[in-house]
Amino acid sequence: MSTATGVEGLLRELAPQVVGILVRRFGDFGSCEDAVQEALLAASVQWPAEGVPDNPTGWLITVASRRRTQLWRSDTARRRREQTAAALAPADPEPVPAVDDTLTLLMLCCHPALTRVSQVALTLRVVGGLSTPEIARAFLVPDATIGQRISRAKQRIKASGAEFQLPLEAERADRITAVLHVLYLIFNEGYTASSGAVLNRVELTSEAIRLARQLHDLLPGDSEVTGLLALMLLTDARRRARTGPDGTLVPLAEQDRSRWDTKAITEGVELITEALAHPPLGPYQLQAAIAAVHDEAARAEDTDWRQILGLYDLLNAVAPGPMVTLGRVVAVAMVHGPQAGLRELTGAETDPALAGHHRVHAVRAHLLDLSGDREAAKACYEMAARHTLSIPEQRYLAAQAGADVEIADPAATPLM
């Protein structure tokens, strides 16, 4: 664990534990989180050079506690900068409390007083252990933007009077739902970036899976938590086959399935099988079940589309949404033919959330292609290419259209 990569992984694992311990001890979430970030920075400099201490958690607790005291006593930004160096001093490791506060931290970061983008940023910072620049790079926004959002989020939590404890039983289910949704958003942005030059942002998918594993360890009996972890594993298993050597997008039907991660698929199938055996049925379980049907097909033509359509019907009843609608349209087309899918799509695009969306144009283009109307398909592919900010998607769709499409600014309209 003496390498920089090993230290980075260890620090991300320890970050939520140390934040939780300090908040439990001192009570002020904002100053404690700032102090832990500085302790993590100190460790990232010192540990690769000098080795990881015997009690790394205790080391971080001691350094962060000292820094939090310094911050509390400081009157000016100059004093804070001068005293940052003190955090680099060797620390006598403190005993580590047995309480694991990760779940409490997750729920605090997903407090209902925060906007969704603030919940995502704060979760990545506090529980994920990512630095402000790392989060900013992931979402293609300036460091200052993310820093301001994190700062405002901590201020709102303080103003709300939230205490560092698990919510009351009546509120807990809603808060866990928010936590799951935030992890889902982080994973989705990593798996198919909403803008930019790359299709996958592995740092985000990896972090989402790591946090989902932690949540599953804390709540092993929650079927939706299990379903979300299964969904992530079954989806991420295809990542290596989704792009060609030059970074071009490879659609699911054309992927080299020998490149799929069979270990992740096996684990994901086991998890979703376990989750489906314990109702109630939720949207993450159903999405994971759909992913499992895709992953278990040895060839694209072996895919059980009738089963997928049945699962989409259930998902549409449990958690309707625009992307669910589009997924079901494709399943209808694969079971009943492209004309049936096109009829479903015509009805679906009356939803304002889908009007003009590039995925609507892309699905229509695909179905028109399947039906033999190549000219109409080309026009729709071109329209889809012009409406997406993902450069790999633009290039794929433009290639399908056989047209030159101007590539959008990769920094435009980022998620955060």
C-alpha positions in Angstrom: 0.0 0.0 0.0 3.1 2.2 -0.3 2.4 3.4 -3.9 0.5 6.6 -4.7 -2.4 4.6 -6.2 -2.7 2.4 -3.1 -2.6 5.4 -0.8 -5.3 7.2 -2.9 -7.6 4.1 -2.6 -7.0 3.8 1.1 -7.7 7.5 1.7 -11.0 7.3 -0.2 -12.0 4.3 1.9 -11.1 6.0 5.2 -12.5 9.5 4.4 -16.1 8.9 5.5 -15.0 7.2 8.7 -12.9 10.1 9.7 -15.5 12.7 8.8 -18.1 10.8 10.8 -15.8 10.5 13.8 -15.0 14.2 13.8 -18.6 15.4 13.3 -19.7 13.1 16.2 -16.9 14.6 18.3 -17.2 18.3 17.5 -20.7 18.6 15.9 -19.9 21.2 13.2 -20.1 19.3 9.9 -18.6 22.1 7.7 -15.4 22.8 9.7 -14.9 19.0 10.3 -15.2 18.2 6.6 -12.8 21.0 5.7 -10.3 19.7 8.3 -10.5 16.1 7.1 -9.9 17.3 3.5 -6.7 19.0 4.7 -5.7 15.8 6.6 -6.3 13.8 3.4 -4.1 16.2 1.5 -1.4 15.9 4.1 -1.5 12.1 4.0 -1.4 12.1 0.1 1.9 14.0 0.3 3.4 12.3 3.3 2.4 8.6 3.1 3.8 7.8 -0.4 7.2 9.2 0.7 7.3 7.9 4.3 5.0 4.9 4.3 1.5 4.4 5.6 1.3 4.6 9.4 0.4 1.5 11.4 -2.9 3.1 12.4 -3.9 5.2 9.3 -7.3 6.0 10.6 -6.0 7.2 13.9 -3.4 9.3 12.1 -6.0 11.0 10.0 -8.3 11.6 13.1 -5.4 13.2 15.0 -4.3 15.5 12.1 -7.8 16.5 11.2 -8.7 17.2 14.9 -5.6 19.4 15.2 -6.5 21.2 11.9 -10.2 21.6 13.0 -9.0 23.3 16.2 -6.7 25.6 14.2 -9.5 26.5 11.9 -11.8 27.3 14.8 -9.1 29.5 16.3 -8.2 31.3 13.1 -9.4 34.8 12.5 -8.2 35.3 8.9 -7.5 33.3 5.8 -3.8 34.2 6.2 -3.7 32.4 9.6 -5.3 29.3 8.0 -2.8 29.2 5.2 0.1 29.5 7.7 -1.1 26.8 9.9 -1.8 24.3 7.1 1.8 23.2 7.4 1.2 22.0 11.0 -1.0 19.3 9.6 2.0 17.7 8.0 3.6 16.9 11.4 3.7 13.3 12.4 0.7 12.3 14.5 0.3 10.0 17.4 -2.5 7.7 16.2 -5.7 7.9 18.2 -7.9 4.9 18.9 -10.5 4.3 16.2 -14.2 4.2 17.4 -16.1 1.1 16.4 -19.1 3.0 15.0 -19.3 3.1 11.2 -21.0 6.5 10.2 -21.0 5.9 6.4 -24.7 5.5 6.2 -25.3 8.6 8.4 -23.0 10.6 6.2 -24.7 9.4 3.0 -28.0 10.5 4.4 -26.7 13.8 5.5 -25.2 14.5 2.1 -28.6 13.7 0.5 -30.5 16.0 2.9 -33.7 17.3 1.3 -32.7 20.9 1.8 -30.1 20.4 -1.0 -30.5 20.4 -4.7 -29.7 17.2 -6.5 -26.5 18.5 -8.1 -25.4 19.7 -4.6 -26.2 16.2 -3.2 -24.1 14.6 -5.9 -21.1 17.0 -5.4 -21.2 16.7 -1.6 -21.5 12.9 -1.7 -18.5 12.6 -3.9 -16.5 15.0 -1.7 -17.5 13.7 1.8 -18.2 10.0 1.3 -16.2 9.4 -1.9 -13.1 11.3 -0.7 -12.7 13.0 -4.1 -11.1 16.4 -4.1 -12.8 19.5 -5.4 -10.6 19.5 -8.6 -11.3 15.8 -9.2 -15.1 16.4 -9.0 -14.8 19.5 -11.2 -12.8 17.5 -13.8 -15.4 14.7 -13.8 -18.2 17.2 -14.6 -16.3 19.6 -16.8 -16.8 22.6 -14.7 -14.4 25.0 -13.0 -13.0 24.1 -9.6 -14.5 27.3 -8.2 -18.0 26.2 -9.3 -17.8 22.9 -7.5 -16.2 24.6 -4.5 -19.0 27.1 -4.2 -21.7 24.4 -4.5 -20.0 22.3 -1.8 -19.7 25.3 0.4 -23.3 26.3 -0.1 -24.5 22.8 0.6 -22.7 22.7 3.9 -24.2 26.1 4.8 -27.7 24.8 4.0 -27.2 21.7 6.1 -26.1 23.9 9.0 -29.0 26.3 8.5 -31.5 23.4 8.4 -30.5 22.4 11.9 -29.8 18.8 10.8 -28.1 16.7 13.4 -25.5 14.0 12.8 -27.7 11.0 13.3 -29.8 8.7 11.3 -33.2 10.2 10.4 -36.3 9.1 12.2 -37.8 5.9 10.9 -40.6 7.8 9.2 -38.0 9.8 7.1 -35.5 7.0 6.6 -37.0 5.3 3.6 -37.3 8.6 1.6 -33.7 9.5 2.5 -32.4 6.1 1.4 -34.3 6.6 -1.9 -32.4 9.9 -2.3 -29.1 8.2 -1.6 -29.8 5.5 -4.2 -30.8 8.1 -6.8 -27.6 10.1 -6.2 -25.4 7.0 -6.6 -27.4 6.1 -9.7 -26.8 9.6 -11.2 -23.1 9.4 -10.5 -22.8 6.0 -12.1 -24.9 7.0 -15.2 -22.8 10.2 -15.8 -19.7 8.0 -15.6 -21.0 5.3 -17.9 -22.4 7.6 -20.6 -21.0 11.0 -20.1 -23.6 13.7 -20.9 -20.9 15.8 -22.7 -17.3 15.8 -23.6 -14.8 13.8 -25.6 -15.0 10.5 -23.8 -17.9 8.0 -23.5 -16.9 6.6 -20.1 -15.6 8.4 -17.0 -14.2 5.4 -15.1 -13.4 7.4 -12.0 -17.2 8.1 -11.5 -18.4 4.5 -12.3 -15.8 3.0 -10.0 -16.7 5.4 -7.2 -20.4 4.8 -7.6 -19.8 1.0 -7.4 -17.5 1.4 -4.4 -20.1 3.5 -2.5 -22.9 1.1 -3.6 -20.9 -1.8 -2.1 -20.5 0.1 1.1 -24.2 0.8 1.2 -25.0 -2.9 0.5 -22.7 -3.9 3.4 -24.6 -1.6 5.7 -28.1 -2.6 4.4 -27.7 -6.2 3.1 -31.5 -6.8 3.5 -32.6 -3.9 1.4 -33.6 -5.4 -2.0 -33.3 -2.0 -3.8 -29.8 -1.4 -2.5 -28.9 -4.9 -3.7 -30.6 -4.2 -7.0 -28.7 -1.0 -7.6 -25.4 -2.7 -7.0 -26.4 -5.5 -9.3 -27.4 -3.0 -12.0 -24.1 -1.2 -11.8 -22.1 -4.4 -12.0 -24.1 -5.9 -14.9 -23.9 -2.6 -16.8 -20.3 -1.8 -16.1 -19.3 -5.4 -17.2 -19.8 -4.3 -20.8 -17.6 -1.2 -20.5 -14.5 -2.5 -22.3 -16.5 -3.5 -25.3 -18.5 -0.2 -25.7 -15.7 1.6 -27.5 -13.3 0.7 -30.3 -9.6 1.2 -30.3 -10.0 4.8 -31.4 -12.7 5.6 -28.8 -15.7 5.2 -31.2 -19.0 4.0 -29.7 -19.9 0.4 -30.3 -23.6 -0.3 -29.9 -24.7 -3.3 -27.7 -25.7 -5.5 -30.6 -22.3 -5.2 -32.2 -20.1 -5.6 -29.1 -17.5 -8.3 -28.8 -19.0 -10.1 -25.9 -15.8 -12.0 -25.1 -14.6 -8.6 -23.8 -17.4 -8.4 -21.2 -16.3 -8.9 -17.6 -17.7 -12.4 -16.7 -16.8 -12.0 -13.1 -18.9 -8.9 -12.7 -21.7 -10.5 -14.6 -21.7 -13.6 -12.4 -21.7 -11.4 -9.2 -24.5 -9.2 -10.6 -26.7 -12.1 -11.6 -26.3 -13.6 -8.1 -27.2 -10.3 -6.5 -30.3 -9.6 -8.6 -31.5 -13.2 -8.2 -31.2 -12.7 -4.4 -32.9 -9.3 -4.6 -35.9 -10.5 -6.7 -36.6 -13.2 -4.1 -37.3 -10.6 -1.5 -40.2 -8.2 -2.4 -41.2 -5.4 -2.7 -40.1 -5.1 -6.3 -38.4 -1.8 -7.1 -37.0 0.1 -10.2 -33.4 -0.8 -9.6 -34.2 -4.5 -9.3 -36.1 -4.4 -12.6 -33.4 -2.5 -14.4 -30.8 -5.0 -13.1 -33.0 -7.8 -14.3 -33.1 -6.3 -17.8 -29.3 -5.9 -17.8 -29.0 -9.5 -16.7 -31.0 -10.8 -19.6 -28.8 -8.8 -22.0 -25.6 -10.0 -20.3 -26.6 -13.7 -20.3 -27.2 -13.8 -24.0 -24.1 -15.3 -25.7 -25.0 -13.5 -28.9 -27.1 -10.5 -29.7 -29.6 -12.6 -31.6 -30.0 -14.9 -28.5 -31.4 -12.0 -26.4 -34.8 -12.8 -24.9 -36.6 -9.7 -26.0 -40.0 -11.0 -24.8 -38.7 -11.3 -21.3 -37.2 -7.8 -21.6 -40.5 -6.4 -22.8 -42.3 -7.9 -19.9 -39.7 -6.4 -17.5 -40.1 -3.0 -19.1 -43.9 -3.3 -18.7 -43.4 -3.9 -15.0 -40.8 -1.1 -14.7 -43.2 1.3 -16.5 -45.9 0.5 -14.0 -43.5 0.8 -11.0 -41.4 3.8 -12.0 -42.4 5.4 -15.4 -40.0 7.8 -16.9 -38.8 9.1 -20.3 -35.8 6.7 -20.6 -38.0 3.8 -19.5 -40.4 4.7 -22.2 -37.7 4.7 -24.9 -36.3 1.4 -23.6 -39.7 -0.2 -23.8 -40.2 1.2 -27.4 -37.0 -0.7 -28.5 -38.3 -3.8 -26.8 -41.6 -3.6 -28.5 -39.9 -3.2 -31.9 -37.7 -6.2 -31.2 -40.7 -8.4 -30.3 -43.4 -7.1 -32.6 -41.5 -5.4 -35.4 -40.1 -1.9 -36.2 -43.5 -0.5 -37.3 -45.0 -1.4 -34.0 -42.0 0.4 -32.3 -42.4 3.5 -34.5 -46.1 3.7 -33.5 -45.2 3.5 -29.8 -42.5 6.2 -30.4 -45.0 8.6 -32.0 -47.1 8.4 -28.9 -44.2 8.5 -26.5 -42.7 11.8 -27.9 -45.8 13.7 -26.7 -44.0 13.6 -23.3 -42.4 17.1 -23.0 -39.3 15.4 -21.4 -38.7 13.6 -24.7 -39.6 16.3 -27.2 -36.5 17.0 -29.2 -34.3 14.7 -27.2 -31.5 13.2 -29.2 -32.3 9.7 -28.0 -35.8 10.0 -29.6 -34.2 10.8 -32.9 -31.6 8.0 -32.5 -34.3 5.4 -31.7 -36.5 6.5 -34.6 -33.4 6.3 -36.9 -32.7 2.8 -35.7 -36.3 1.6 -36.2 -36.5 3.2 -39.6 -33.3 1.4 -40.6 -34.8 -1.9 -39.4 -37.9 -1.2 -41.5 -35.9 -0.5 -44.6 -36.4 3.2 -44.9 -32.8 4.2 -45.2 -33.3 7.8 -46.4 -35.5 8.7 -43.5 -33.2 6.9 -41.1 -30.2 8.9 -42.3 -32.1 12.2 -41.7 -33.0 11.1 -38.1 -29.4 9.9 -37.4 -28.1 13.3 -38.5 -30.7 15.1 -36.3 -29.7 13.0 -33.3 -26.0 13.7 -33.9 -26.7 17.5 -33.8 -28.6 17.3 -30.5 -26.1 15.3 -28.4 -23.2 16.9 -26.6 -21.3 13.6 -26.3 -18.6 13.5 -28.9 -18.4 9.7 -29.2 -22.2 9.6 -29.7 -22.0 12.4 -32.2 -19.4 10.6 -34.3 -21.3 7.3 -34.2 -24.6 8.9 -35.2 -23.0 11.0 -37.9 -21.3 7.9 -39.3 -24.7 6.1 -39.3 -26.1 9.0 -41.2 -23.1 9.1 -43.6 -22.9 12.9 -43.0 -20.5 15.4 -41.7 -21.9 16.9 -38.5 -20.3 19.8 -36.6 -19.0 18.6 -33.2 -20.4 20.5 -30.3 -18.3 22.2 -27.7 -17.4 19.4 -25.2 -17.6 21.8 -22.3 -21.1 23.0 -23.1 -24.0 22.3 -20.8 -22.3 19.9 -18.4 -24.4 17.9 -15.9 -23.3 20.1 -13.0 
